Amino acid sequence: MPKMKTKSAAKKRFKFTATGKIKVGHAGKRHGMIKRSTKFIRDTAGTMVLCDADTKIVKKYMPYNR
């Protein structure tokens, strides 16, 4: 039986926590920071946990990271 492949894009963007939730970086911080408010830049620092609906989708892309 062949092995299942992990999506390369998913393994670069997502990390699993010990409880099985998925951490991801905030969107919208690659460029154009001058026009963004200071509050937006501050609130999007670090990582966040994906919602349950998106977690289901990402887990299909990464079959071996459970």
BAFI-3210 file (N, C-alpha, C; in Angstrom, 3 decimals, decimal comma, padded with zeros to 6 digits):
// residues 66
n [1|2|3|4|5|6|7|8|9|10|11|12|13|14|15|16|17|18|19|20|21|22|23|24|25|26|27|28|29|30|31|32|33|34|35|36|37|38|39|40|41|42|43|44|45|46|47|48|49|50|51|52|53|54|55|56|57|58|59|60|61|62|63|64|65|66]
n.u [000,841|000,668|002,234|000,583|000,662|001,903|000,691|002,806|002,576|000,982|002,534|004,430|003,041|001,463|001,351|001,076|-000,463|000,087|-002,341|-003,684|-004,732|-004,446|-001,873|-001,345|000,079|-000,879|-002,781|-002,067|000,251|002,474|003,258|002,865|002,600|002,587|000,167|-001,528|-003,209|-001,796|-002,878|-003,870|-001,483|-000,313|-002,218|-002,089|000,269|002,464|001,073|-002,036|-004,864|-006,486|-009,965|-012,511|-013,745|-011,898|-009,759|-010,469|-010,184|-007,435|-006,281|-006,748|-004,927|-002,544|-001,751|-000,118|000,512|-000,684]
n.v [-001,182|002,201|005,099|007,885|011,275|014,275|017,572|019,935|022,710|022,939|021,897|023,846|026,007|025,428|024,335|021,742|021,654|020,202|019,210|018,760|020,864|023,448|025,657|028,834|031,487|034,963|036,594|039,091|040,592|040,898|042,961|046,551|047,839|050,470|051,704|050,353|050,222|050,928|049,385|047,174|045,979|045,325|043,540|041,398|040,116|037,327|034,001|032,247|030,161|027,881|027,788|025,262|024,347|024,959|023,505|020,840|020,669|021,179|019,036|016,931|017,447|016,889|014,007|012,559|014,003|013,889]
n.w [000,000|-000,882|000,618|002,199|001,105|002,557|002,215|000,838|001,073|003,328|005,430|005,672|006,667|008,934|012,380|014,804|018,024|021,301|022,124|019,798|018,398|015,863|015,073|013,579|011,658|011,776|009,197|006,660|007,126|005,522|003,795|003,282|005,750|006,556|005,943|007,630|010,806|014,055|016,056|014,626|013,726|016,140|017,233|015,468|015,930|016,450|016,809|016,059|016,971|014,862|013,835|014,443|012,077|010,040|010,984|010,538|007,758|007,374|008,707|006,981|005,017|006,285|007,101|008,904|011,163|013,872]
ca.u [000,000|001,514|002,077|-000,132|001,584|001,546|000,766|003,985|002,148|000,428|003,577|005,161|002,198|000,742|001,995|000,110|-000,196|000,075|-003,734|-004,235|-005,184|-003,492|-001,407|-001,064|000,385|-001,935|-002,701|-002,084|001,407|003,630|003,688|001,861|002,383|002,433|-001,259|-002,251|-003,211|-000,887|-003,647|-003,900|-000,150|-000,123|-003,125|-001,761|001,595|002,482|000,259|-003,390|-005,360|-007,534|-011,283|-012,732|-014,074|-010,659|-008,899|-010,845|-009,627|-005,976|-005,892|-006,762|-003,679|-001,377|-002,252|000,766|000,812|-001,854]
ca.v [000,000|003,402|006,050|009,121|012,402|015,521|018,734|020,740|024,042|022,842|021,692|025,096|027,050|025,034|023,492|021,145|021,742|018,885|018,759|018,489|022,069|023,875|027,032|029,451|032,905|035,877|037,060|040,518|041,297|040,726|044,256|047,595|048,105|051,908|052,055|049,636|050,912|050,344|048,352|045,977|045,360|044,768|042,406|040,276|039,579|035,949|032,990|032,045|028,791|027,813|027,346|023,831|024,062|024,972|022,437|019,610|020,726|021,099|017,686|016,060|017,716|016,429|012,775|011,920|014,912|013,890]
ca.w [000,000|-000,909|001,715|001,900|001,088|003,222|001,325|001,147|001,504|004,683|006,443|005,835|007,245|010,138|013,393|015,713|019,452|021,948|022,262|018,476|017,715|014,829|015,179|012,287|011,755|011,342|007,807|006,408|007,675|004,637|003,261|003,449|007,172|006,803|005,897|008,674|012,102|015,050|016,760|013,782|013,739|017,478|017,442|014,595|016,252|016,935|016,145|016,564|016,824|013,847|014,273|014,236|010,675|009,271|011,503|009,839|006,409|007,433|009,145|005,802|004,276|007,052|007,701|009,880|012,266|014,768]
c.u [000,888|001,234|001,268|000,859|001,006|001,669|001,931|003,606|001,649|001,526|004,428|004,368|001,602|001,603|000,903|000,522|-000,258|-001,340|-004,410|-004,815|-004,098|-003,171|-001,056|-000,747|-000,759|-001,698|-002,590|-000,883|002,648|004,162|002,580|001,584|002,167|000,955|-002,075|-002,191|-002,249|-001,578|-003,691|-002,566|000,099|-000,976|-002,769|-000,363|001,462|001,593|-001,134|-003,775|-006,506|-008,859|-011,485|-013,016|-012,819|-009,708|-009,190|-010,205|-008,121|-005,528|-005,919|-005,466|-002,467|-001,752|-001,399|001,068|-000,373|-001,419]
c.v [001,249|004,315|007,259|010,274|013,582|016,656|019,621|022,128|024,011|022,688|022,937|026,115|026,718|024,186|022,961|021,381|020,334|018,339|018,537|019,689|022,526|025,354|027,552|030,925|033,755|036,313|038,577|041,283|041,172|042,055|045,256|047,940|049,592|052,290|051,348|050,411|050,199|049,224|047,056|045,246|044,678|043,508|041,195|039,726|038,129|035,020|032,958|030,591|028,815|027,374|025,876|023,482|024,015|023,868|021,121|019,544|020,502|019,706|016,686|016,228|017,122|015,140|012,198|012,791|014,968|013,766]
c.w [000,000|000,277|001,251|001,957|001,856|002,214|001,749|001,642|002,938|005,725|006,662|006,652|008,603|011,061|014,308|017,159|020,041|022,079|020,916|017,774|016,744|015,004|013,791|012,519|011,257|009,897|007,758|006,912|006,800|004,121|003,516|004,891|007,461|006,829|006,970|009,987|013,052|015,804|015,946|013,839|015,079|017,689|016,591|014,842|016,720|016,137|016,750|016,345|015,825|014,456|013,876|012,773|009,814|009,712|010,793|008,457|006,442|007,849|007,989|005,004|004,963|007,792|008,825|011,086|013,228|016,198]
res [m|p|k|m|k|t|k|s|a|a|k|k|r|f|k|f|t|a|t|g|k|i|k|v|g|h|a|g|k|r|h|g|m|i|k|r|s|t|k|f|i|r|d|t|a|g|t|m|v|l|c|d|a|d|t|k|i|v|k|k|y|m|p|y|n|r]
***
